[in-house]
Amino acid sequence: MVKASMHNKVSRQAREELLHELVANLHLPLQNMDVLNRALTHSSYANEHKLSHEHHNERLEFLGDAVLDLIIGEYLFVTYPEMTEGELTRLKACTVCEGSLADCSRTLQLGSYLRLGKGEFHCGGANRDSILADTFEAVLGAIYLECGYKVGKQFVLSHLHGYIQMALSGKVGKDFKTMLQELVQQKGESVIQYRVIEETGPDHDKFFTMEVVIDGVPSGIGSGRNKKTAAQAAAREAYEKRIQ
């Protein structure tokens, strides 16, 4: 896969192929690659190429933020009728915090498809929490525009369900490896192992895929730009499978 640093060098056709790849990976019925391309274009890229605000993702981020607020608010309102307004507000805030959205973007590898200005890229923008969280919202905005509320809701809840559970259990701030360890111990299981199953890319731009194995049984797979991120993603998948 062509990485984010190369997006300003590839042809329009190659860029469109990358976006189709992402849509396939996300299992989305999204046809308009232009709006997705905009969702994955940071303002630093637009400024560097002297493009107007219509060509970067800030407006889609604004829309996605509003849609995200509605989706999570509606879900919590319907699912937890016993909660007060204050409890619902706190739970929503914990669920849609910057860290949660950034983690989702990493799991979905959105940073690899993000177009950044050269300066922003070299400063690590493709892995910065604030940029990744904004990108998640912008992609949601694109999904809502092109596919509607129902598809947007499915997308959000499939990726944020684990964070709702974390907030409910008072575990906001804990990582998924810790949460999985605690869950495994509660169920009487004992041995958790993380192993690299794939490593791609040059030395300066590695991409890892890791698997978590619990008592000898493969239980989750995750990817990331380093082993720590990949292990967290694998732990998240294993954790969410166990609490469903």
TITOR-841254 format. One record per residue (C-alpha): y, x, z; residue in three letters; residue number from 1. Coordinates in Angstrom, 1 decimal. Last residue first. Layout:
     yy     xx     zz code pos
      Y      X      Z  ala NUM
...
! end
This chain:
     yy     xx     zz code pos
   -9.3  -20.5   23.1  gln 244
   -8.9  -17.9   26.0  ile 243
  -11.6  -15.5   24.8  arg 242
  -10.5  -15.4   21.1  lys 241
   -6.9  -14.8   22.3  glu 240
   -7.9  -11.8   24.3  tyr 239
  -10.0  -10.2   21.5  ala 238
   -7.1  -10.6   19.0  glu 237
   -4.6   -9.2   21.5  arg 236
   -6.8   -6.2   22.4  ala 235
   -7.1   -5.3   18.7  ala 234
   -3.3   -5.5   18.3  ala 233
   -2.8   -3.4   21.4  gln 232
   -5.3   -0.8   20.1  ala 231
   -3.4   -0.6   16.8  ala 230
   -0.1   -0.1   18.5  thr 229
   -1.5    2.7   20.7  lys 228
   -3.3    4.3   17.8  lys 227
   -0.1    4.7   15.7  asn 226
    1.4    3.0   12.7  arg 225
   -0.6   -0.2   13.4  gly 224
   -3.7   -2.2   12.9  ser 223
   -5.9   -4.5   15.0  gly 222
   -9.6   -5.6   15.2  ile 221
  -11.2   -7.6   18.0  gly 220
  -14.5   -8.3   19.8  ser 219
  -17.2   -5.9   18.5  pro 218
  -20.0   -6.3   21.0  val 217
  -21.3   -3.2   22.9  gly 216
  -20.2   -4.4   26.3  asp 215
  -16.8   -5.2   24.9  ile 214
  -15.8   -3.3   21.7  val 213
  -12.2   -3.1   20.5  val 212
  -11.7   -2.1   16.9  glu 211
   -8.9    0.0   15.5  met 210
   -7.1    0.3   12.2  thr 209
   -4.6    3.1   11.9  phe 208
   -1.8    3.9    9.5  phe 207
   -0.5    7.4    9.2  lys 206
    2.9    8.4    7.8  asp 205
    3.6   12.1    8.5  his 204
   -0.1   13.1    8.1  asp 203
   -0.5   11.2    4.8  pro 202
   -1.9    7.6    4.7  gly 201
   -5.0    6.0    6.0  thr 200
   -7.2    5.9    9.1  glu 199
  -10.0    3.3    9.5  glu 198
  -12.5    2.4   12.2  ile 197
  -10.7    4.0   15.1  val 196
  -12.4    3.1   18.4  arg 195
  -11.5    1.2   21.5  tyr 194
  -14.1    0.7   24.3  gln 193
  -14.3   -1.9   27.0  ile 192
  -17.2   -1.7   29.4  val 191
  -17.6   -4.2   32.3  ser 190
  -18.2   -7.9   31.8  glu 189
  -18.3  -10.1   34.8  gly 188
  -16.1  -12.8   33.4  lys 187
  -13.2  -12.0   35.7  gln 186
  -13.5   -8.3   34.8  gln 185
  -13.2   -9.1   31.1  val 184
  -10.0  -11.2   31.7  leu 183
   -8.4   -8.4   33.7  glu 182
   -9.2   -5.8   31.0  gln 181
   -8.0   -8.1   28.3  leu 180
   -4.7   -8.6   30.2  met 179
   -4.2   -4.8   30.6  thr 178
   -5.0   -4.2   26.9  lys 177
   -2.7   -7.1   26.0  phe 176
    0.3   -5.5   27.6  asp 175
    2.0   -6.9   30.7  lys 174
    5.7   -7.8   30.5  gly 173
    5.1  -11.5   30.8  val 172
    2.0  -12.0   32.9  lys 171
    3.2  -15.0   34.9  gly 170
    0.1  -16.9   33.8  ser 169
    2.1  -19.4   31.9  leu 168
    4.1  -16.6   30.2  ala 167
    1.0  -14.9   29.1  met 166
   -0.5  -18.1   27.8  gln 165
    2.6  -18.8   25.7  ile 164
    2.4  -15.2   24.5  tyr 163
   -1.2  -15.8   23.3  gly 162
   -0.2  -18.8   21.4  his 161
    2.5  -16.9   19.5  leu 160
    0.7  -16.0   16.3  his 159
   -1.2  -19.1   15.5  ser 158
    1.6  -21.2   17.0  leu 157
    4.2  -19.8   14.6  val 156
    2.2  -20.0   11.4  phe 155
    0.9  -23.5   12.1  gln 154
    4.4  -24.6   12.8  lys 153
    5.8  -23.1    9.6  gly 152
    3.1  -24.8    7.6  val 151
    4.0  -28.2    9.2  lys 150
    7.8  -27.6    8.9  tyr 149
    7.8  -27.1    5.1  gly 148
    6.4  -24.6    2.6  cys 147
    9.3  -23.1    0.8  glu 146
   12.2  -23.5    3.2  leu 145
   10.1  -23.3    6.3  tyr 144
    8.2  -20.2    5.1  ile 143
   11.4  -18.5    4.3  ala 142
   12.9  -19.2    7.7  gly 141
    9.6  -18.0    9.3  leu 140
   10.0  -14.8    7.3  val 139
   13.6  -14.5    8.7  ala 138
   12.4  -15.1   12.3  glu 137
    9.7  -12.4   12.0  phe 136
   12.3  -10.1   10.5  thr 135
   14.7  -10.6   13.4  asp 134
   11.9   -9.6   15.8  ala 133
   11.1   -6.5   13.7  leu 132
   14.7   -5.4   13.5  ile 131
   15.2   -5.8   17.3  ser 130
   11.9   -4.2   18.2  asp 129
   12.4   -1.1   16.0  arg 128
    9.3    0.0   14.0  asn 127
   10.8   -0.2   10.5  ala 126
   14.1    1.0   11.8  gly 125
   12.8    4.4   12.7  gly 124
   16.0    6.4   12.3  cys 123
   14.9    7.5    8.9  his 122
   14.6    3.9    7.8  phe 121
   18.0    3.0    9.0  glu 120
   19.6    5.9    7.2  gly 119
   17.8    5.2    4.0  lys 118
   18.7    1.5    3.9  gly 117
   15.7   -0.7    4.7  leu 116
   13.4   -2.9    2.7  arg 115
   10.6   -4.3    4.9  leu 114
    7.1   -4.5    3.6  tyr 113
    5.5   -2.0    5.9  ser 112
    7.5   -3.4    8.8  gly 111
    5.9   -6.8    8.3  leu 110
    2.5   -5.3    9.4  gln 109
    1.3   -8.8   10.6  leu 108
    0.4   -7.2   14.0  thr 107
    3.7   -5.3   14.0  arg 106
    5.7   -8.5   13.3  ser 105
    3.8  -10.3   16.1  cys 104
    4.7   -7.5   18.5  asp 103
    8.4   -7.7   17.4  ala 102
    8.3  -11.5   18.1  leu 101
    6.9  -11.0   21.6  ser 100
    9.3   -8.1   22.5  gly  99
   12.3  -10.0   21.3  glu  98
   11.6  -13.0   23.5  cys  97
   10.2  -16.2   22.0  val  96
    7.5  -16.9   24.7  thr  95
    9.6  -15.8   27.7  cys  94
   12.5  -18.0   26.6  ala  93
   10.2  -21.0   26.0  lys  92
    8.6  -20.7   29.4  leu  91
   12.0  -20.5   31.1  arg  90
   13.3  -23.5   29.3  thr  89
   10.1  -25.6   29.9  leu  88
   10.4  -24.8   33.7  glu  87
   14.0  -25.8   33.8  gly  86
   13.4  -29.0   31.9  glu  85
   10.6  -29.9   34.4  thr  84
    6.9  -29.5   33.6  met  83
    4.3  -32.2   34.0  glu  82
    4.4  -33.2   30.3  pro  81
    3.0  -29.7   29.4  tyr  80
    1.6  -30.0   25.9  thr  79
    4.1  -32.3   24.3  val  78
    7.3  -30.6   25.6  phe  77
    5.7  -27.1   25.2  leu  76
    4.9  -27.8   21.5  tyr  75
    8.2  -29.4   20.8  glu  74
   10.2  -26.5   22.3  gly  73
    8.0  -23.9   20.5  ile  72
    8.5  -25.5   17.1  ile  71
   12.2  -26.4   17.7  leu  70
   13.2  -22.9   18.8  asp  69
   11.2  -21.3   16.0  leu  68
   13.0  -23.5   13.5  val  67
   16.4  -22.5   14.9  ala  66
   15.6  -18.8   14.9  asp  65
   14.1  -19.1   11.4  gly  64
   17.4  -20.6   10.1  leu  63
   19.5  -17.7   11.5  phe  62
   16.9  -15.2   10.3  glu  61
   17.1  -16.7    6.9  leu  60
   20.9  -16.1    7.0  arg  59
   20.5  -12.5    8.1  glu  58
   17.8  -11.7    5.6  asn  57
   19.6   -9.8    2.8  his  56
   20.6  -10.7   -0.8  his  55
   22.9  -13.6   -0.1  glu  54
   25.0  -11.3    2.1  his  53
   26.2   -9.5   -1.1  ser  52
   24.6   -6.4   -2.5  leu  51
   26.3   -3.0   -2.6  lys  50
   23.0   -1.1   -2.8  his  49
   23.6    0.6    0.6  glu  48
   24.9   -2.6    2.1  asn  47
   21.9   -4.6    0.9  ala  46
   19.5   -2.0    2.3  tyr  45
   21.3   -1.9    5.7  ser  44
   21.3   -5.7    5.7  ser  43
   17.6   -5.7    5.9  his  42
   15.5   -7.1    3.1  thr  41
   12.2   -8.7    4.1  leu  40
   13.5  -12.3    4.2  ala  39
   15.1  -11.7    0.8  arg  38
   11.8  -10.7   -0.7  asn  37
   10.3  -13.8    0.8  leu  36
   13.0  -15.9   -0.9  val  35
   12.4  -14.2   -4.2  asp  34
    8.6  -14.4   -4.0  met  33
    8.6  -18.2   -4.4  asn  32
    5.0  -19.3   -4.3  gln  31
    4.1  -19.6   -0.6  leu  30
    0.9  -21.3    0.3  pro  29
    0.3  -18.8    3.1  leu  28
   -2.9  -17.0    4.1  his  27
   -1.0  -14.2    5.8  leu  26
   -2.9  -11.5    3.9  asn  25
   -2.5  -13.4    0.7  ala  24
    1.3  -13.8    1.2  val  23
    1.4  -10.0    2.0  leu  22
   -0.4   -9.1   -1.2  glu  21
    1.8  -11.4   -3.2  his  20
    4.8   -9.5   -1.7  leu  19
    3.4   -6.2   -2.7  leu  18
    2.7   -7.4   -6.2  glu  17
    6.3   -8.6   -6.4  glu  16
    7.5   -5.1   -5.4  arg  15
    5.4   -3.6   -8.2  ala  14
    6.8   -6.0  -10.7  gln  13
   10.4   -5.3   -9.6  arg  12
    9.7   -1.6  -10.0  ser  11
    9.4    0.7   -7.0  val  10
   12.0    3.1   -5.8  lys   9
   13.8    1.0   -3.2  asn   8
   10.5    0.0   -1.7  his   7
    9.4    3.5   -1.1  met   6
   10.4    3.9    2.6  ser   5
    8.8    0.6    3.4  ala   4
    5.4    1.8    2.4  lys   3
    3.5    1.3   -0.8  val   2
    0.0    0.0    0.0  met   1
! end
